[in-house]
Amino acid sequence: MNKQDIISKVEIGLNKVRPFLQSDGGDVRIVDLSEDGVLKLEFLGNCSSCSMSNMTFKSGIEENVLMEAPEINSIIVTNLTAN
């Protein structure tokens, strides 16, 4: 499967959680997908400084992305808060 196909699958997973993020004034975007399956994301808007962003990542974003795109080996959020 090529990189663009995997990114399309990642977007499907992200689109499942975007309404919740956007309802709180936030969003998430794909920064990069490496050849070895490392996906880099960035929280946008209120999500970039929210104390709940780690939980949102683990229970929403990561779960949905990996369900849609099992080719992803790991996910890094470049600006994830350490709370």
MMTF fields as JSON, N, C-alpha, C and O atoms, coordinates in Angstrom:
{
  "mmtfVersion": "1.0.0",
  "mmtfProducer": "UNKNOWN",
  "numBonds": 331,
  "numAtoms": 332,
  "numGroups": 83,
  "numChains": 1,
  "numModels": 1,
  "chainsPerModel": [1],
  "groupsPerChain": [83],
  "chainIdList": ["A"],
  "bondAtomList": [4, 2, 8, 6, 12, 10, 16, 14, 20, 18, 24, 22, 28, 26, 32, 30, 36, 34, 40, 38, 44, 42, 48, 46, 52, 50, 56, 54, 60, 58, 64, 62, 68, 66, 72, 70, 76, 74, 80, 78, 84, 82, 88, 86, 92, 90, 96, 94, 100, 98, 104, 102, 108, 106, 112, 110, 116, 114, 120, 118, 124, 122, 128, 126, 132, 130, 136, 134, 140, 138, 144, 142, 148, 146, 152, 150, 156, 154, 160, 158, 164, 162, 168, 166, 172, 170, 176, 174, 180, 178, 184, 182, 188, 186, 192, 190, 196, 194, 200, 198, 204, 202, 208, 206, 212, 210, 216, 214, 220, 218, 224, 222, 228, 226, 232, 230, 236, 234, 240, 238, 244, 242, 248, 246, 252, 250, 256, 254, 260, 258, 264, 262, 268, 266, 272, 270, 276, 274, 280, 278, 284, 282, 288, 286, 292, 290, 296, 294, 300, 298, 304, 302, 308, 306, 312, 310, 316, 314, 320, 318, 324, 322, 328, 326],
  "bondOrderList": [1, 1, 1, 1, 1, 1, 1, 1, 1, 1, 1, 1, 1, 1, 1, 1, 1, 1, 1, 1, 1, 1, 1, 1, 1, 1, 1, 1, 1, 1, 1, 1, 1, 1, 1, 1, 1, 1, 1, 1, 1, 1, 1, 1, 1, 1, 1, 1, 1, 1, 1, 1, 1, 1, 1, 1, 1, 1, 1, 1, 1, 1, 1, 1, 1, 1, 1, 1, 1, 1, 1, 1, 1, 1, 1, 1, 1, 1, 1, 1, 1, 1],
  "groupList": [{"groupName": "MET", "atomNameList": ["N", "CA", "C", "O"], "elementList": ["N", "C", "C", "O"], "formalChargeList": [0, 0, 0, 0], "bondAtomList": [1, 0, 2, 1, 3, 2], "bondOrderList": [1, 1, 2], "singleLetterCode": "M", "chemCompType": "L-PEPTIDE LINKING"}, {"groupName": "ASN", "atomNameList": ["N", "CA", "C", "O"], "elementList": ["N", "C", "C", "O"], "formalChargeList": [0, 0, 0, 0], "bondAtomList": [1, 0, 2, 1, 3, 2], "bondOrderList": [1, 1, 2], "singleLetterCode": "N", "chemCompType": "L-PEPTIDE LINKING"}, {"groupName": "LYS", "atomNameList": ["N", "CA", "C", "O"], "elementList": ["N", "C", "C", "O"], "formalChargeList": [0, 0, 0, 0], "bondAtomList": [1, 0, 2, 1, 3, 2], "bondOrderList": [1, 1, 2], "singleLetterCode": "K", "chemCompType": "L-PEPTIDE LINKING"}, {"groupName": "GLN", "atomNameList": ["N", "CA", "C", "O"], "elementList": ["N", "C", "C", "O"], "formalChargeList": [0, 0, 0, 0], "bondAtomList": [1, 0, 2, 1, 3, 2], "bondOrderList": [1, 1, 2], "singleLetterCode": "Q", "chemCompType": "L-PEPTIDE LINKING"}, {"groupName": "ASP", "atomNameList": ["N", "CA", "C", "O"], "elementList": ["N", "C", "C", "O"], "formalChargeList": [0, 0, 0, 0], "bondAtomList": [1, 0, 2, 1, 3, 2], "bondOrderList": [1, 1, 2], "singleLetterCode": "D", "chemCompType": "L-PEPTIDE LINKING"}, {"groupName": "ILE", "atomNameList": ["N", "CA", "C", "O"], "elementList": ["N", "C", "C", "O"], "formalChargeList": [0, 0, 0, 0], "bondAtomList": [1, 0, 2, 1, 3, 2], "bondOrderList": [1, 1, 2], "singleLetterCode": "I", "chemCompType": "L-PEPTIDE LINKING"}, {"groupName": "SER", "atomNameList": ["N", "CA", "C", "O"], "elementList": ["N", "C", "C", "O"], "formalChargeList": [0, 0, 0, 0], "bondAtomList": [1, 0, 2, 1, 3, 2], "bondOrderList": [1, 1, 2], "singleLetterCode": "S", "chemCompType": "L-PEPTIDE LINKING"}, {"groupName": "VAL", "atomNameList": ["N", "CA", "C", "O"], "elementList": ["N", "C", "C", "O"], "formalChargeList": [0, 0, 0, 0], "bondAtomList": [1, 0, 2, 1, 3, 2], "bondOrderList": [1, 1, 2], "singleLetterCode": "V", "chemCompType": "L-PEPTIDE LINKING"}, {"groupName": "GLU", "atomNameList": ["N", "CA", "C", "O"], "elementList": ["N", "C", "C", "O"], "formalChargeList": [0, 0, 0, 0], "bondAtomList": [1, 0, 2, 1, 3, 2], "bondOrderList": [1, 1, 2], "singleLetterCode": "E", "chemCompType": "L-PEPTIDE LINKING"}, {"groupName": "GLY", "atomNameList": ["N", "CA", "C", "O"], "elementList": ["N", "C", "C", "O"], "formalChargeList": [0, 0, 0, 0], "bondAtomList": [1, 0, 2, 1, 3, 2], "bondOrderList": [1, 1, 2], "singleLetterCode": "G", "chemCompType": "PEPTIDE LINKING"}, {"groupName": "LEU", "atomNameList": ["N", "CA", "C", "O"], "elementList": ["N", "C", "C", "O"], "formalChargeList": [0, 0, 0, 0], "bondAtomList": [1, 0, 2, 1, 3, 2], "bondOrderList": [1, 1, 2], "singleLetterCode": "L", "chemCompType": "L-PEPTIDE LINKING"}, {"groupName": "ARG", "atomNameList": ["N", "CA", "C", "O"], "elementList": ["N", "C", "C", "O"], "formalChargeList": [0, 0, 0, 0], "bondAtomList": [1, 0, 2, 1, 3, 2], "bondOrderList": [1, 1, 2], "singleLetterCode": "R", "chemCompType": "L-PEPTIDE LINKING"}, {"groupName": "PRO", "atomNameList": ["N", "CA", "C", "O"], "elementList": ["N", "C", "C", "O"], "formalChargeList": [0, 0, 0, 0], "bondAtomList": [1, 0, 2, 1, 3, 2], "bondOrderList": [1, 1, 2], "singleLetterCode": "P", "chemCompType": "L-PEPTIDE LINKING"}, {"groupName": "PHE", "atomNameList": ["N", "CA", "C", "O"], "elementList": ["N", "C", "C", "O"], "formalChargeList": [0, 0, 0, 0], "bondAtomList": [1, 0, 2, 1, 3, 2], "bondOrderList": [1, 1, 2], "singleLetterCode": "F", "chemCompType": "L-PEPTIDE LINKING"}, {"groupName": "CYS", "atomNameList": ["N", "CA", "C", "O"], "elementList": ["N", "C", "C", "O"], "formalChargeList": [0, 0, 0, 0], "bondAtomList": [1, 0, 2, 1, 3, 2], "bondOrderList": [1, 1, 2], "singleLetterCode": "C", "chemCompType": "L-PEPTIDE LINKING"}, {"groupName": "THR", "atomNameList": ["N", "CA", "C", "O"], "elementList": ["N", "C", "C", "O"], "formalChargeList": [0, 0, 0, 0], "bondAtomList": [1, 0, 2, 1, 3, 2], "bondOrderList": [1, 1, 2], "singleLetterCode": "T", "chemCompType": "L-PEPTIDE LINKING"}, {"groupName": "ALA", "atomNameList": ["N", "CA", "C", "O"], "elementList": ["N", "C", "C", "O"], "formalChargeList": [0, 0, 0, 0], "bondAtomList": [1, 0, 2, 1, 3, 2], "bondOrderList": [1, 1, 2], "singleLetterCode": "A", "chemCompType": "L-PEPTIDE LINKING"}],
  "groupTypeList": [0, 1, 2, 3, 4, 5, 5, 6, 2, 7, 8, 5, 9, 10, 1, 2, 7, 11, 12, 13, 10, 3, 6, 4, 9, 9, 4, 7, 11, 5, 7, 4, 10, 6, 8, 4, 9, 7, 10, 2, 10, 8, 13, 10, 9, 1, 14, 6, 6, 14, 6, 0, 6, 1, 0, 15, 13, 2, 6, 9, 5, 8, 8, 1, 7, 10, 0, 8, 16, 12, 8, 5, 1, 6, 5, 5, 7, 15, 1, 10, 15, 16, 1],
  "groupIdList": [1, 2, 3, 4, 5, 6, 7, 8, 9, 10, 11, 12, 13, 14, 15, 16, 17, 18, 19, 20, 21, 22, 23, 24, 25, 26, 27, 28, 29, 30, 31, 32, 33, 34, 35, 36, 37, 38, 39, 40, 41, 42, 43, 44, 45, 46, 47, 48, 49, 50, 51, 52, 53, 54, 55, 56, 57, 58, 59, 60, 61, 62, 63, 64, 65, 66, 67, 68, 69, 70, 71, 72, 73, 74, 75, 76, 77, 78, 79, 80, 81, 82, 83],
  "secStructList": [7, 7, 2, 2, 2, 2, 2, 2, 2, 2, 2, 2, 2, 2, 2, 2, 2, 2, 2, 2, 2, 2, 2, 6, 6, 3, 3, 3, 3, 3, 3, 3, 3, 7, 6, 6, 1, 3, 3, 3, 3, 3, 3, 3, 3, 4, 4, 4, 6, 7, 6, 6, 2, 2, 2, 2, 0, 0, 0, 0, 0, 0, 2, 2, 2, 2, 2, 2, 7, 6, 6, 7, 7, 3, 3, 3, 3, 6, 6, 7, 7, 7, 7],
  "xCoordList": [0.857, 0.0, 0.898, 1.888, 0.55, 1.397, 1.056, 0.029, 1.949, 1.841, 0.517, -0.108, 0.091, -1.153, -2.372, -3.314, -2.355, -3.461, -3.538, -4.627, -2.386, -2.353, -2.82, -3.579, -2.379, -2.804, -4.316, -4.964, -4.875, -6.334, -7.046, -8.081, -6.495, -7.084, -6.946, -7.856, -5.807, -5.602, -6.642, -7.216, -6.891, -7.888, -9.281, -10.045, -9.611, -10.898, -10.977, -11.992, -9.91, -9.87, -9.95, -10.664, -9.22, -9.243, -10.619, -11.085, -11.262, -12.582, -13.644, -14.677, -13.394, -14.325, -14.282, -15.279, -13.143, -13.017, -13.03, -13.192, -12.862, -12.813, -14.034, -13.868, -15.259, -16.409, -16.29, -16.676, -15.764, -15.591, -14.513, -14.676, -13.411, -12.328, -12.803, -12.554, -13.481, -13.93, -15.009, -15.122, -15.802, -16.831, -16.216, -16.864, -14.973, -14.253, -13.237, -12.392, -13.317, -12.428, -11.061, -10.103, -10.958, -9.664, -9.746, -10.781, -8.638, -8.557, -7.218, -6.432, -6.971, -5.709, -5.353, -6.231, -4.042, -3.613, -2.428, -1.661, -2.299, -1.168, 0.037, -0.042, 1.15, 2.391, 3.23, 3.767, 3.339, 4.187, 3.857, 3.353, 4.145, 4.107, 5.414, 5.673, 6.242, 7.548, 7.413, 6.374, 8.469, 8.483, 8.356, 7.882, 8.779, 8.702, 7.422, 7.344, 6.42, 5.105, 4.922, 4.024, 5.761, 5.604, 4.795, 5.208, 3.636, 2.731, 2.941, 2.912, 3.154, 3.271, 2.045, 1.674, 1.419, 0.235, 0.521, 1.471, -0.322, -0.237, -1.638, -2.555, -1.802, -3.058, -3.138, -2.136, -4.332, -4.556, -5.574, -6.365, -5.559, -6.541, -6.484, -5.404, -7.643, -7.721, -7.095, -6.656, -7.048, -6.471, -4.976, -4.432, -4.318, -2.871, -2.5, -1.354, -3.436, -3.122, -4.067, -4.019, -4.911, -5.906, -5.263, -4.444, -5.64, -5.097, -5.603, -5.026, -6.653, -7.216, -6.683, -7.128, -5.747, -5.298, -4.65, -4.769, -3.968, -3.363, -4.438, -4.301, -5.497, -6.59, -7.308, -7.669, -7.512, -8.138, -7.314, -7.856, -6.008, -5.121, -5.245, -5.475, -5.096, -5.088, -6.437, -6.493, -7.515, -8.808, -9.602, -10.62, -9.181, -9.93, -9.113, -9.407, -8.1, -7.331, -6.55, -6.702, -5.722, -4.881, -5.728, -5.438, -6.754, -7.621, -8.252, -8.226, -8.812, -9.481, -8.514, -8.807, -7.374, -6.389, -5.876, -5.805, -5.519, -4.977, -6.027, -5.692, -7.288, -8.358, -8.483, -8.68, -8.369, -8.515, -7.225, -7.272, -6.081, -4.789, -3.824, -2.913, -4.016, -3.139, -1.684, -0.81, -1.431, -0.062, 0.789, 2.017, 0.142, 0.855, 1.522, 0.868, 2.814, 3.573, 3.553, 3.534, 3.557, 3.476, 2.966, 3.069, 2.412, 1.868, 2.492, 2.523, 2.983, 3.568, 2.773, 2.544, 2.358, 1.746, 2.832, 3.314, 3.215, 4.386, 4.21, 5.204, 2.988, 2.768, 1.834, 1.056, 1.904, 1.064, 1.506, 2.692, 0.55, 0.874, 1.25, 0.79, 2.061, 2.579, 1.702, 2.164, 0.464, -0.408, -0.955, -1.706],
  "yCoordList": [-1.186, 0.0, 1.243, 1.299, 2.221, 3.408, 4.417, 4.318, 5.376, 6.357, 7.122, 7.336, 7.531, 8.299, 7.477, 8.003, 6.195, 5.315, 5.213, 5.238, 5.097, 5.007, 6.322, 6.315, 7.445, 8.758, 8.912, 9.474, 8.423, 8.477, 7.686, 8.116, 6.533, 5.727, 6.426, 6.372, 7.081, 7.845, 8.953, 9.171, 9.653, 10.732, 10.202, 10.891, 9.0, 8.402, 8.253, 8.589, 7.751, 7.617, 8.953, 9.094, 9.938, 11.274, 11.915, 12.595, 11.697, 12.295, 11.771, 12.412, 10.612, 10.08, 10.876, 10.933, 11.489, 12.247, 13.756, 14.516, 14.188, 15.632, 16.403, 17.499, 15.878, 16.66, 16.989, 18.077, 16.064, 16.303, 17.356, 18.235, 17.258, 18.234, 19.622, 20.61, 19.679, 20.959, 21.597, 22.822, 20.78, 21.352, 22.084, 22.927, 21.759, 22.444, 23.456, 23.945, 23.767, 24.766, 24.241, 25.01, 22.937, 22.355, 21.521, 21.46, 20.88, 19.99, 19.265, 19.476, 18.422, 17.693, 17.607, 17.497, 17.659, 17.551, 16.604, 16.425, 16.005, 15.127, 15.996, 16.877, 15.739, 16.446, 15.634, 16.171, 14.32, 13.477, 12.01, 11.637, 11.197, 9.752, 9.24, 9.377, 8.645, 8.163, 6.832, 6.176, 6.454, 5.196, 3.993, 2.936, 4.146, 3.029, 3.047, 2.372, 3.816, 3.776, 4.613, 4.347, 5.626, 6.535, 7.742, 8.485, 7.915, 9.008, 10.151, 9.95, 11.35, 12.535, 13.404, 13.751, 13.75, 14.598, 15.854, 15.913, 16.858, 18.096, 18.497, 18.547, 18.788, 19.34, 20.808, 21.524, 21.247, 22.631, 23.29, 22.603, 24.609, 25.364, 25.02, 24.862, 24.904, 24.632, 23.293, 23.12, 22.359, 21.046, 21.133, 20.278, 22.143, 22.246, 22.618, 22.423, 23.147, 23.532, 22.916, 23.273, 22.012, 21.415, 20.375, 19.568, 20.405, 19.439, 18.024, 17.063, 17.878, 16.559, 15.991, 14.929, 16.677, 16.256, 14.873, 14.138, 14.506, 13.171, 12.084, 11.075, 12.283, 11.321, 11.288, 10.217, 12.449, 12.518, 11.746, 11.03, 11.892, 11.179, 9.672, 8.944, 9.2, 7.763, 7.096, 6.056, 7.692, 7.015, 7.382, 6.749, 8.357, 8.752, 8.643, 7.831, 9.454, 9.551, 8.273, 7.671, 7.86, 6.682, 5.448, 4.716, 5.235, 4.072, 4.06, 3.036, 5.181, 5.252, 5.172, 4.529, 5.816, 5.779, 4.353, 3.864, 3.688, 2.328, 1.334, 0.345, 1.587, 0.725, 0.845, -0.155, 2.059, 2.289, 2.012, 1.585, 2.255, 2.129, 1.297, 1.848, -0.018, -0.871, -0.885, -1.429, -0.287, -0.192, 0.77, 0.742, 1.618, 2.595, 1.856, 1.105, 2.073, 1.419, 2.21, 1.632, 3.524, 4.377, 5.753, 6.17, 6.445, 7.784, 8.731, 8.452, 9.846, 10.886, 12.167, 12.566, 12.803, 14.125, 15.113, 15.111, 15.953, 16.812, 17.828, 18.271, 18.213, 19.222, 18.719, 19.495, 17.444, 16.858, 17.373, 17.345, 17.842, 18.335, 17.162, 16.04, 17.411, 16.345, 16.132, 15.552, 16.578, 16.445, 15.042, 14.76],
  "zCoordList": [0.0, 0.0, 0.0, 0.729, -0.809, -0.881, 0.227, 0.899, 0.383, 1.462, 1.415, 2.454, 0.24, 0.125, 0.524, 1.116, 0.202, 0.603, 2.124, 2.697, 2.771, 4.234, 4.845, 5.814, 4.296, 4.799, 4.663, 5.547, 3.572, 3.387, 4.475, 4.983, 4.832, 5.895, 7.248, 8.075, 7.468, 8.708, 8.803, 9.87, 7.705, 7.691, 8.052, 8.726, 7.614, 7.981, 9.495, 10.105, 10.095, 11.55, 12.255, 13.247, 11.749, 12.362, 12.228, 13.142, 11.097, 10.875, 11.837, 12.033, 12.434, 13.424, 14.73, 15.45, 15.037, 16.29, 16.076, 17.031, 14.844, 14.573, 15.072, 15.607, 14.92, 15.419, 16.914, 17.343, 17.691, 19.131, 19.38, 20.227, 18.637, 18.772, 18.358, 19.049, 17.233, 16.699, 17.561, 17.604, 18.25, 19.117, 20.31, 20.931, 20.62, 21.694, 21.158, 21.908, 19.872, 19.281, 18.902, 18.812, 18.678, 18.323, 17.064, 16.4, 16.75, 15.596, 15.662, 16.585, 14.686, 14.58, 13.104, 12.248, 12.811, 11.422, 11.315, 12.262, 10.141, 9.863, 9.523, 8.668, 10.202, 9.92, 8.942, 7.974, 9.209, 8.373, 8.609, 9.668, 7.625, 7.749, 7.175, 5.98, 8.037, 7.589, 6.86, 6.919, 6.181, 5.441, 6.371, 5.955, 7.636, 8.578, 9.418, 10.444, 8.985, 9.605, 10.85, 11.65, 11.029, 12.163, 11.697, 10.806, 12.321, 11.978, 12.959, 14.173, 12.428, 13.273, 13.082, 11.961, 14.203, 14.207, 15.008, 15.788, 14.799, 15.576, 15.998, 15.178, 17.303, 17.786, 17.391, 17.415, 17.029, 16.618, 17.538, 18.183, 17.601, 18.372, 19.846, 20.416, 20.458, 21.892, 22.272, 23.409, 21.349, 21.654, 21.948, 22.648, 21.426, 21.625, 23.05, 23.454, 23.819, 25.2, 26.224, 27.401, 25.8, 26.692, 27.611, 27.173, 28.874, 29.83, 29.567, 30.078, 28.793, 28.48, 27.159, 26.724, 26.524, 25.202, 25.206, 24.225, 26.29, 26.339, 26.341, 25.649, 27.108, 27.135, 25.784, 25.295, 25.19, 23.863, 22.853, 22.01, 22.942, 22.025, 22.212, 21.246, 23.446, 23.719, 23.442, 22.786, 23.938, 23.849, 22.605, 22.327, 21.869, 20.686, 19.419, 18.542, 19.331, 18.087, 17.805, 16.742, 18.748, 18.519, 18.196, 17.251, 18.974, 18.785, 17.389, 16.708, 16.967, 15.668, 14.498, 13.49, 14.624, 13.54, 13.346, 12.218, 14.443, 14.323, 13.84, 13.187, 14.155, 13.665, 12.141, 11.45, 11.628, 10.188, 9.409, 8.255, 10.04, 9.351, 10.198, 10.817, 10.231, 11.044, 10.566, 11.241, 9.403, 8.891, 9.718, 9.635, 10.512, 11.34, 12.502, 13.226, 12.67, 13.746, 15.037, 16.124, 14.926, 16.113, 15.712, 14.558, 16.709, 16.481, 17.493, 18.691, 16.992, 17.827, 17.601, 16.46, 18.679, 18.575, 18.956, 20.088, 18.01, 18.196, 19.307, 19.883, 19.63, 20.66, 21.755, 22.31, 22.067, 23.115, 24.474, 24.801, 25.26, 26.596, 27.495, 27.281, 28.47, 29.338, 30.566, 31.549, 30.539, 31.713, 31.849, 32.783]
}
